[in-house]
Amino acid sequence: MCQKHRPGLVFLSETKNRRLLLQNIQADLRFDHLFTVEPLSLSGGLALLFTDEFQVNVLFSNNRMIEIEAVIDGIKVFMTFVYGDPVLERREHVWERLTRFSTTRNGTWFMIADILTKPVRRKKKFKFDKRWLDNEELRQVILAGWKSEDLPP
């Protein structure tokens, strides 16, 4: 898919591979740059591949996420790439970090996340997270969504 569409930036999660192997993938796919978070034992590992087309500055990384500032077509954007923790008790730490990012960024920010790391075995109902209301901007988005006339009857 990368060879056909030639994206300027690709995020890989759960690579389970060290940087040396990922450098081979980088070369095969013709990306100019590679940022990695090494796997722990036989699990985890993150990689961000990107071309010279983007000016990328890594602001933060750990075994669950990579946070960058990038300039794309002259516009500064913040991007967070997340691989959620499969251990329920540790997911709170990921959400705390994301909440901090969301309140400290001035400018465009978006997130790409894989937060359902376990297969869903049964149909679940939507669960509203009251922490969404703690942030005024998120609260306004929620209120606008509920008032939207585009909602089905």
C-alpha positions in Angstrom: 0.0 0.0 0.0 2.9 2.4 0.8 4.5 1.8 -2.6 1.2 2.4 -4.4 0.0 5.5 -2.5 3.4 7.0 -1.3 2.2 8.6 1.9 4.6 11.1 3.5 4.1 9.7 7.0 3.4 6.2 8.4 2.9 5.0 12.0 3.4 1.4 12.9 2.4 -0.1 16.2 3.3 -3.4 17.9 6.2 -3.8 15.5 7.9 -6.4 17.8 11.1 -5.5 16.0 14.3 -3.6 16.8 15.4 -0.6 14.9 17.8 -2.5 12.6 15.0 -4.5 11.0 12.8 -1.4 10.8 15.6 0.4 8.9 15.4 -2.3 6.3 11.6 -1.6 6.0 12.4 2.1 5.8 14.8 1.6 2.9 12.4 -0.8 1.1 9.6 1.7 1.3 11.8 4.7 0.5 11.2 6.8 3.6 13.8 9.4 4.5 13.5 9.2 8.2 12.7 6.7 10.9 11.9 7.2 14.6 11.4 4.1 16.8 10.5 3.1 20.3 12.1 -0.3 21.0 9.8 -3.2 21.9 9.9 -4.6 25.5 10.8 -8.3 25.2 8.5 -9.8 22.6 5.8 -7.2 22.7 5.3 -3.5 21.7 7.5 -1.4 19.6 6.5 1.8 17.7 7.8 3.3 14.5 7.2 6.5 12.6 8.4 6.7 9.1 8.4 10.0 7.2 9.7 11.7 4.1 11.7 15.0 3.8 8.4 16.5 2.7 7.5 17.0 6.4 9.5 18.8 9.0 9.1 16.6 12.1 10.1 17.2 15.6 9.5 14.5 18.2 8.2 16.1 21.4 7.6 13.0 23.4 7.7 9.2 23.1 7.2 6.2 25.4 6.1 2.6 24.8 2.5 3.7 24.2 2.8 6.8 22.1 4.8 9.2 19.9 3.9 12.9 20.0 5.3 15.1 17.2 5.1 18.7 15.9 5.2 18.8 12.1 5.1 21.4 9.4 3.0 20.2 6.5 2.5 22.6 3.5 3.7 25.4 5.7 1.2 24.7 8.5 2.3 23.6 12.0 0.3 20.7 13.4 0.7 18.4 16.4 0.1 14.7 16.0 -0.1 12.0 18.5 0.2 8.3 17.5 -1.1 6.0 20.2 -1.0 2.2 20.8 -3.3 1.7 23.8 -2.3 -0.4 26.8 -3.9 -3.8 26.8 -3.9 -3.8 30.6 -7.0 -2.1 31.8 -5.5 -0.7 35.0 -2.7 1.1 33.0 -5.0 2.7 30.4 -5.7 5.6 32.8 -2.0 6.7 32.3 -2.5 6.9 28.6 -5.6 9.0 28.9 -4.0 11.3 31.4 -1.1 12.0 29.0 -3.5 12.6 26.1 -5.6 15.0 28.2 -2.5 16.9 29.1 -1.5 17.1 25.4 -5.0 18.3 24.5 -4.9 21.2 26.9 -1.4 22.4 26.2 -1.4 22.5 22.4 -1.9 25.8 20.6 -2.9 25.0 17.0 -4.1 22.0 15.1 -3.8 18.7 16.9 -4.9 15.3 15.9 -4.5 11.8 17.1 -4.3 8.4 15.5 -5.0 5.6 18.0 -5.3 1.9 18.4 -6.9 1.8 21.8 -8.9 -1.5 21.5 -6.0 -3.9 21.9 -8.1 -6.9 22.9 -10.7 -8.5 20.6 -14.3 -7.5 21.5 -16.2 -10.7 22.2 -19.6 -9.2 22.8 -21.5 -6.3 21.6 -20.9 -3.3 23.9 -23.0 -0.2 24.4 -21.5 3.2 24.0 -20.1 4.5 27.3 -19.9 8.2 27.9 -16.7 9.2 29.8 -17.5 12.1 32.1 -13.8 13.2 31.9 -14.7 14.6 28.5 -16.7 17.3 30.2 -13.7 18.4 32.2 -12.2 20.1 29.2 -14.3 23.1 28.0 -13.5 22.6 24.3 -14.4 18.9 24.3 -17.6 19.8 26.3 -18.6 22.3 23.5 -18.0 19.7 20.8 -20.2 17.2 22.7 -23.0 19.8 23.2 -22.9 20.7 19.5 -23.1 17.1 18.5 -26.2 16.5 20.6 -27.9 19.6 19.1 -27.0 18.6 15.5 -29.8 18.3 13.1 -27.8 15.7 11.2 -28.6 13.1 13.8 -30.9 10.3 12.6 -34.5 10.3 14.1 
